[in-house]
């Protein structure tokens, strides 16, 4: 028991050689943020995360000590402080709206300047009470929803994590894209992206004869275009165009409203057994998952990943509950836990929980296992389940 506690306290105490038992580790802060998301959603209260980078290379140990002392003396007891590694720190401000986060950055940067500390800060806000508006379809296809940050209606939606593009009175703030409120190790994202590029490139080359044969079969079936394009919601709520082989009659989406009552899936997602809009060749393509192969192009372009939560159609995704939207912290994928466990997932909420489980347990080896399991789905003809 004692032996297990020694590494725990060693991790918490050492920050650039400075011992401080009050600082959380990156893993502990991630758990606190996940817990705060749930609490914020239930209580409809926003919260903020501030990340701080110490810029000074010289006298870093002294600068670190000064910064830690500054944080302890000028933050609330309920605010969590954490060391993320290197020279990066983070603060979790519970029950704090955007303006409160701005005020904290103003105060900290002013105090840091007085102490001679050179730091950069970034403010991120999780607001369960965001806007629920959506862009026009034409704007969505062109990468819409990128709204001027200074505009009053800045495109925020319920449950979004928003990066605030704003400079304090003192000091400097840099804003960059992150996968979540608490940054993930960059090497993990780099390895995952490398796997995506290599996997999608090899897949397109090896499976190109299958794709060509499927396209010819669709064209001969009804003489209509073989490719189907649809707006989906991607990472960070950004819309993108997904590519699939067409398995339904042309303009099938126009008849979806009339079939809505027949949907056997609860929640905003739409799915019916024995869909009358599916063509004969479409049944075969769905069973073998060949209709999904064009999404390798989306993976190669960086809009999707080989493994990740499946992207929902735009309007279905916008209708999701606030806690569902954490799945947008990462790139959507061609496969995930749900794709290999469809028969055991009975509700939409269970599907969303599997997606969030992937976010919480992400690692490259798990991605490889899911890819291997997914390969067996078309072999067994379970693609259309």
Secondary structure, 3 states (H helix, E strand, C coil): CHHHHHHHHHHHHEECCEECCCCECHHHHHHHHHHHHHHHHHHCCCEEEEEEEECCCCCHHHHHHHHHHHHHHHCCCCCEEEEEECCEEEEEECCCCHHHHHHHHHHHHHHHHHHCCCEEEEEEEEECCCCCCCCCHHHHHCCCCCCCCCCCCCCCCCCEEEECCCCCCCCEECCCCCCCCCCCCHHHHHHHHHHHHHHHHHHHHHHHHHHHHHHHHHHHHHCCCCEEEEEEECHHHCEEEEEEECCECCCHHHHHHHHHHHCCCCCCCCCCCCCCCECHHHHHHHHCCHHHCCHHHHHHCCCEEEECCCCCEHHHHHCCCHHHHHHHHCCEEEECHHHHCHHHCCCHHHHHHHHHHHHHCCCHHHHHHHHHHHHHHHHCCCCCC
